[in-house]
């Protein structure tokens, strides 16, 4: 598991400042205060996201074609 701490999380309708996100493999397990609490019970790798933006679940679908 990986815990990203203190990032500004971009949601569909708002930005949540100073928010934790817990990732388990390829899945988002928790966003918000509960993420840090869950991670405390594991040996999660911690990444300091302070001053960075994070958009969980965002998929970049753009591509370049030859037309």
N, C-alpha and C positions, 0 to 999 in steps of 0.2 A: 504494500500500500504506500501511497504518497500523499502527504498533506501539504498543500500550498497555503501558507498563512498570510494574512494581511493584504490580500490583493483587492482591487476594486473590480467587483464582479458585474459584468454586463448582463442584465436580464432583458426580456422582451420589452418591458415597460419602465425600467429604471436601472440605475447603477447602485449597487450595494457596496459602500466603501468599507475597507478594512475587514474583509470577509475571508473565512477559511473554506477550502474545498478539499474533500477527501476523495482520492481516486483509488479504486481497487481494480488492478489490471487495466482493462479497457473501459471500465464502467465508473461513472460518478456515483459514489456511495452516499455522500452528504454534502450539503452546502449550508454554511452558516455556523452558528455557535456549536451545534451538535457535532460538527465535523471534528473539531479539536478534541471533544470529549471521547468520541469513538476512537480516535487515533491514539489517545493516551493509553488505551488498553492493548495496543499493538506495538510492533517495532517499526512503525511507518517512517519512511524517509521524509524529512522535512525540508521544504523549499521556502525561502523567504520571498513572498510576492509583494512586499511593501513597495509602493510607488509604481506598480505595474497593473495592467488591465488583464482580465481573464474573462473569456466568454465560453463557459462550459457548454459542450454539445454543439458548438458551431462547426459547420462543415463548409469548407471553401469549394463551391461547385463550379467555379469558373475554369475555362480551358481555352487553349489557343488552337484553332483549326487552320487548315490550309485552304478551305473554301473551295 
